[in-house]
Amino acid sequence: MREIERIKESVKKGKIASVYLWYGEDRFLIQEGLQVLKSFYFMTDPSGSGIEVLDPKELSPAEIVERANTMSFFANRLVVVDEVTYFQDGQTADLEPFIEYIANPNPSTCLLFIAENVHRGRKFYKAIDRAEAGEILEFSAPKRPQDWLAWVQLELKARGKSMEARTASQFIEWAGHQTGVLSQELDKLVIFVGDRTKITMEDVETITIQTIEASIFDLLDAVAIRSATKAIKKLHEVLREEHPLKVLTLMVRQVRLLLGCDALRKRGGNVADVPSALGIRPYEAQKVWQQSSRLSTKQLSKGLAECLNTDLAMKTGGGDPGFLLEMMIVRFCGEEVS
């Protein structure tokens, strides 16, 4: 999020680094940053002929450097080297041409490396980090709930719209925690509300598609209060969109995470321990931790056993998958459907 603002500021001032390294898990944010950077070059050349995207699998470092040193009819060039593995352990390419180039880069070219992940101890990484003409940006999705809310509010502001915090929080829960998906859902909401500037909860419920993960979470909330009626209603909503086996797989995963949180709590752990202990992201950890407090160890153990029994029944032709899931929910709740 802050990385995009830094790029915008560089474009506004016309101060583009000669060598960039962009990396991170959030491909959507990287692409958004790339569009902002490209806008600088489109100002002098609307055709985009000064922008070149190179494949590191097809060109050697020496050949890429040669391209970066090539002069253009237009004053500025952007050379993008995408999906690079130069910064990882085990790579075998001769990177000395890059090291030499970074020390004396072509002032009319911006050489941009894009990687999914990097090893900060590698010589090439350190060369960019130390270079006066180099800049490294990490693109990662928001982690804490407040960071996600801030990101959505910035996206809304850019679209000339607004949401109350409660509505924005519900929107994130429904649409999921992927910046690309959230951006698309916001675009749909903007079209739906038209000239109206404020997006309401009703708008979100009408337009935004709830992810299966969010639906499973709501289903288990109903189980927590032992409401088989609500749980089965939510199950039917999910089954209209997803295959029963996928629904069961996600339920097994969720129940196991809840059991993990339950065990951590009993050992004196807290929510901060969950991401590393269970291998999930902080925003999911907070949700699962809160939900685990509403379900007893006995309920969760029973629920996992029911999930595994249902999985076996599905795979051995024990009945209609949808009906098997319904019966599992009834037993999980421990009450008859009213």
C-alpha positions as CSV (number, residue, x, y, z in Angstrom):
1,M,0.0,0.0,0.0
2,R,2.7,2.5,1.0
3,E,4.8,1.2,-1.9
4,I,2.2,2.4,-4.4
5,E,2.3,5.9,-2.8
6,R,6.1,6.0,-3.1
7,I,5.9,5.1,-6.8
8,K,3.2,7.7,-7.4
9,E,5.4,10.3,-5.6
10,S,8.4,9.3,-7.8
11,V,6.3,9.6,-11.0
12,K,5.0,13.0,-9.9
13,K,8.4,14.4,-9.2
14,G,9.9,12.7,-12.3
15,K,12.5,11.0,-10.1
16,I,12.5,7.4,-11.2
17,A,15.2,5.0,-9.9
18,S,17.7,3.7,-12.5
19,V,17.4,0.2,-11.0
20,Y,14.4,-1.2,-9.1
21,L,13.8,-4.5,-7.4
22,W,10.1,-5.2,-6.6
23,Y,9.1,-8.4,-4.9
24,G,6.4,-9.8,-2.7
25,E,3.4,-12.1,-2.5
26,D,0.8,-9.7,-3.7
27,R,0.9,-9.8,-7.5
28,F,-2.0,-7.5,-7.8
29,L,-0.2,-4.7,-5.9
30,I,2.9,-5.2,-8.1
31,Q,0.8,-4.9,-11.3
32,E,-0.9,-1.8,-9.9
33,G,2.5,-0.3,-9.1
34,L,3.7,-1.2,-12.6
35,Q,0.8,0.6,-14.2
36,V,1.7,3.7,-12.2
37,L,5.3,3.5,-13.3
38,K,4.3,3.0,-16.9
39,S,2.3,6.2,-16.8
40,F,5.5,8.2,-16.6
41,Y,6.7,6.7,-19.9
42,F,3.3,7.1,-21.6
43,M,3.5,10.8,-21.0
44,T,6.4,11.2,-23.4
45,D,5.5,8.2,-25.7
46,P,1.8,7.3,-25.7
47,S,2.6,4.3,-28.0
48,G,4.5,2.6,-25.2
49,S,7.4,1.8,-27.5
50,G,9.9,2.9,-24.8
51,I,8.6,0.1,-22.5
52,E,10.1,-3.4,-22.9
53,V,9.3,-6.6,-20.9
54,L,11.9,-9.3,-20.9
55,D,11.8,-13.0,-20.0
56,P,14.9,-14.0,-17.9
57,K,14.4,-17.6,-19.0
58,E,15.1,-16.6,-22.6
59,L,17.8,-13.9,-22.1
60,S,21.1,-14.0,-20.2
61,P,22.0,-11.3,-17.7
62,A,24.6,-10.0,-20.3
63,E,21.9,-9.8,-23.0
64,I,19.5,-8.0,-20.6
65,V,22.2,-5.5,-19.7
66,E,22.7,-4.9,-23.4
67,R,19.0,-4.1,-23.8
68,A,19.2,-1.7,-20.8
69,N,22.1,0.1,-22.4
70,T,20.3,0.5,-25.8
71,M,19.5,4.1,-26.6
72,S,16.1,5.0,-27.7
73,F,14.5,7.7,-30.0
74,F,12.6,8.8,-26.9
75,A,14.4,10.2,-23.9
76,N,13.3,7.5,-21.3
77,R,13.0,3.7,-21.4
78,L,11.5,1.2,-19.0
79,V,13.0,-2.3,-19.2
80,V,11.0,-4.8,-17.1
81,V,12.5,-8.2,-16.2
82,D,9.6,-10.3,-14.8
83,E,9.5,-13.4,-12.7
84,V,13.2,-13.4,-11.9
85,T,14.9,-16.0,-9.7
86,Y,18.2,-14.3,-9.4
87,F,17.7,-13.5,-5.7
88,Q,17.0,-17.1,-4.6
89,D,19.4,-19.8,-3.4
90,G,20.4,-22.3,-6.1
91,Q,20.3,-20.0,-9.1
92,T,23.3,-20.5,-11.4
93,A,23.3,-17.5,-13.8
94,D,26.3,-15.3,-14.0
95,L,25.1,-12.1,-12.4
96,E,28.3,-10.1,-12.7
97,P,27.0,-8.1,-15.7
98,F,24.2,-6.9,-13.5
99,I,26.6,-6.0,-10.6
100,E,28.7,-4.0,-13.1
101,Y,25.7,-2.3,-14.6
102,I,24.3,-1.2,-11.3
103,A,27.5,0.6,-10.5
104,N,27.1,2.6,-13.7
105,P,23.5,2.4,-15.0
106,N,22.2,4.0,-18.2
107,P,20.6,7.2,-16.9
108,S,17.9,7.1,-19.6
109,T,16.7,3.6,-18.6
110,C,14.8,2.3,-15.7
111,L,15.7,-1.4,-15.2
112,L,13.0,-3.1,-13.1
113,F,13.4,-6.6,-11.7
114,I,10.2,-8.3,-10.4
115,A,10.5,-11.3,-8.2
116,E,8.1,-13.3,-6.0
117,N,10.6,-13.8,-3.2
118,V,14.2,-12.9,-2.5
119,H,17.2,-13.9,-0.3
120,R,18.4,-10.7,1.2
121,G,21.9,-12.1,1.8
122,R,22.6,-12.6,-1.9
123,K,25.3,-10.4,-3.5
124,F,22.9,-9.1,-6.2
125,Y,20.3,-8.0,-3.7
126,K,22.9,-6.2,-1.6
127,A,24.3,-4.5,-4.7
128,I,20.9,-3.0,-5.5
129,D,20.3,-2.1,-1.9
130,R,23.6,-0.2,-1.6
131,A,23.5,1.4,-5.0
132,E,22.8,5.2,-5.1
133,A,20.6,4.6,-8.2
134,G,18.9,1.5,-6.8
135,E,15.6,1.1,-4.9
136,I,14.0,-2.0,-3.4
137,L,10.2,-2.2,-2.7
138,E,8.4,-5.1,-1.0
139,F,4.8,-5.6,-2.0
140,S,2.8,-7.5,0.6
141,A,-0.9,-7.6,1.3
142,P,-2.2,-6.0,4.5
143,K,-1.9,-8.2,7.5
144,R,-3.9,-6.8,10.4
145,P,-7.7,-6.1,10.2
146,Q,-7.0,-2.3,10.6
147,D,-4.6,-2.5,7.7
148,W,-7.2,-4.1,5.4
149,L,-9.7,-1.5,6.4
150,A,-7.2,1.3,5.6
151,W,-6.5,-0.3,2.2
152,V,-10.2,-0.5,1.3
153,Q,-10.7,3.1,2.4
154,L,-7.9,4.3,0.2
155,E,-9.3,2.3,-2.8
156,L,-12.7,3.8,-2.2
157,K,-11.3,7.3,-2.0
158,A,-9.6,6.8,-5.3
159,R,-13.0,5.8,-6.8
160,G,-14.8,8.8,-5.2
161,K,-16.8,6.6,-2.9
162,S,-17.0,5.9,0.8
163,M,-18.1,3.2,3.3
164,E,-18.7,3.2,7.0
165,A,-16.1,1.2,8.9
166,R,-18.6,-1.5,9.8
167,T,-19.7,-1.8,6.2
168,A,-16.1,-2.0,5.0
169,S,-15.3,-4.7,7.5
170,Q,-18.3,-6.8,6.4
171,F,-17.3,-6.2,2.8
172,I,-13.8,-7.6,3.5
173,E,-15.2,-10.6,5.3
174,W,-17.5,-11.4,2.5
175,A,-15.1,-10.9,-0.5
176,G,-12.0,-12.3,1.2
177,H,-8.5,-11.2,1.7
178,Q,-7.1,-10.9,-1.8
179,T,-6.4,-7.3,-3.0
180,G,-7.2,-8.2,-6.6
181,V,-10.6,-9.7,-5.8
182,L,-11.5,-6.9,-3.5
183,S,-10.6,-4.3,-6.1
184,Q,-12.8,-6.1,-8.7
185,E,-15.7,-6.2,-6.1
186,L,-15.3,-2.5,-5.4
187,D,-15.5,-1.8,-9.1
188,K,-18.8,-3.7,-9.3
189,L,-20.1,-1.8,-6.3
190,V,-19.1,1.6,-7.9
191,I,-21.1,0.7,-11.0
192,F,-24.0,-0.5,-9.0
193,V,-24.4,2.7,-6.8
194,G,-23.9,5.0,-9.8
195,D,-23.7,8.7,-8.7
196,R,-24.3,7.9,-5.1
197,T,-21.1,8.4,-3.1
198,K,-21.8,6.3,-0.1
199,I,-21.9,2.5,-0.4
200,T,-24.2,0.9,2.2
201,M,-24.3,-2.6,3.8
202,E,-27.4,-3.3,1.7
203,D,-25.3,-2.6,-1.5
204,V,-22.6,-5.0,-0.3
205,E,-25.1,-7.8,0.5
206,T,-26.8,-7.3,-2.9
207,I,-23.7,-7.2,-5.1
208,T,-20.7,-8.8,-3.3
209,I,-20.3,-12.5,-3.7
210,Q,-19.5,-14.2,-0.4
211,T,-16.4,-16.5,-0.6
212,I,-16.8,-20.1,0.4
213,E,-14.3,-19.6,3.2
214,A,-16.5,-16.8,4.7
215,S,-19.6,-19.0,4.3
216,I,-17.9,-21.9,6.1
217,F,-17.0,-19.5,8.9
218,D,-20.7,-18.4,9.2
219,L,-21.8,-22.0,9.1
220,L,-19.6,-22.9,12.1
221,D,-20.8,-19.8,13.9
222,A,-24.3,-21.3,13.6
223,V,-22.9,-24.6,14.9
224,A,-21.4,-22.8,17.8
225,I,-24.8,-21.7,19.0
226,R,-26.2,-25.2,18.2
227,S,-28.6,-23.8,15.5
228,A,-28.9,-26.7,13.0
229,T,-31.6,-24.7,11.1
230,K,-29.2,-21.7,10.5
231,A,-26.3,-24.0,9.8
232,I,-28.2,-26.1,7.2
233,K,-29.5,-22.9,5.6
234,K,-26.0,-21.7,5.2
235,L,-24.9,-25.1,3.9
236,H,-27.5,-25.0,1.2
237,E,-26.3,-21.6,0.1
238,V,-22.7,-22.9,-0.2
239,L,-23.7,-26.1,-2.0
240,R,-25.4,-24.0,-4.7
241,E,-22.0,-22.7,-5.6
242,E,-19.5,-25.4,-4.6
243,H,-19.1,-29.2,-4.8
244,P,-19.9,-31.1,-1.6
245,L,-16.4,-32.6,-1.4
246,K,-14.8,-29.2,-1.5
247,V,-17.2,-27.9,1.2
248,L,-16.3,-30.9,3.4
249,T,-12.5,-30.4,2.8
250,L,-12.8,-26.7,3.9
251,M,-14.8,-27.7,6.9
252,V,-12.2,-30.3,7.9
253,R,-9.5,-27.6,7.6
254,Q,-11.4,-25.1,9.6
255,V,-12.2,-27.5,12.4
256,R,-8.5,-28.5,12.6
257,L,-7.5,-24.9,12.9
258,L,-10.1,-24.4,15.6
259,L,-8.7,-27.4,17.5
260,G,-5.2,-26.0,17.1
261,C,-6.3,-22.7,18.6
262,D,-8.1,-24.5,21.4
263,A,-4.9,-26.4,22.2
264,L,-2.8,-23.2,22.1
265,R,-5.2,-21.5,24.5
266,K,-5.0,-24.4,27.0
267,R,-1.2,-24.2,26.9
268,G,-1.4,-20.5,27.8
269,G,-0.8,-19.2,24.3
270,N,-2.4,-16.2,22.7
271,V,-3.6,-15.0,19.2
272,A,0.0,-13.8,18.4
273,D,1.2,-17.4,18.5
274,V,-1.4,-18.7,16.0
275,P,0.2,-17.7,12.6
276,S,3.5,-19.4,13.2
277,A,1.9,-22.4,15.1
278,L,-0.8,-23.1,12.5
279,G,0.8,-21.7,9.4
280,I,-1.9,-19.2,8.6
281,R,-1.9,-15.4,8.1
282,P,-2.5,-12.9,10.9
283,Y,-6.0,-11.8,9.7
284,E,-7.2,-15.4,9.5
285,A,-5.6,-16.2,12.9
286,Q,-7.6,-13.5,14.6
287,K,-10.9,-14.8,13.1
288,V,-10.1,-18.5,14.0
289,W,-9.0,-17.6,17.5
290,Q,-12.2,-15.7,18.2
291,Q,-14.4,-18.5,16.8
292,S,-12.5,-21.2,18.7
293,S,-13.5,-19.5,22.0
294,R,-17.2,-20.1,21.1
295,L,-16.8,-23.9,20.6
296,S,-15.8,-26.4,23.2
297,T,-13.0,-29.0,22.8
298,K,-15.7,-31.7,23.0
299,Q,-17.7,-30.0,20.2
300,L,-14.7,-29.6,18.0
301,S,-13.5,-33.2,18.5
302,K,-16.9,-34.5,17.8
303,G,-17.1,-32.2,14.7
304,L,-13.8,-33.5,13.3
305,A,-14.9,-37.1,13.8
306,E,-18.2,-36.4,12.0
307,C,-16.3,-34.7,9.1
308,L,-14.0,-37.7,8.7
309,N,-16.9,-40.2,8.9
310,T,-18.8,-38.2,6.3
311,D,-15.7,-38.0,4.1
312,L,-15.5,-41.8,4.2
313,A,-19.2,-42.2,3.4
314,M,-18.9,-39.8,0.4
315,K,-16.0,-41.7,-1.0
316,T,-17.5,-45.2,-0.6
317,G,-21.0,-44.3,-2.0
318,G,-22.7,-44.1,1.4
319,G,-25.4,-41.8,0.1
320,D,-26.2,-38.5,-1.5
321,P,-23.3,-36.1,-0.7
322,G,-25.6,-33.1,0.1
323,F,-27.7,-35.3,2.4
324,L,-24.6,-36.7,4.1
325,L,-23.4,-33.1,4.8
326,E,-26.8,-32.2,6.3
327,M,-26.8,-35.2,8.6
328,M,-23.2,-34.3,9.7
329,I,-24.3,-30.8,10.6
330,V,-27.3,-32.0,12.6
331,R,-25.0,-34.4,14.6
332,F,-22.4,-31.6,14.9
333,C,-25.0,-29.3,16.4
334,G,-26.4,-32.0,18.6
335,E,-30.0,-31.1,18.0
336,E,-32.8,-31.9,15.6
337,V,-33.7,-29.5,12.7
338,S,-36.7,-27.4,13.8
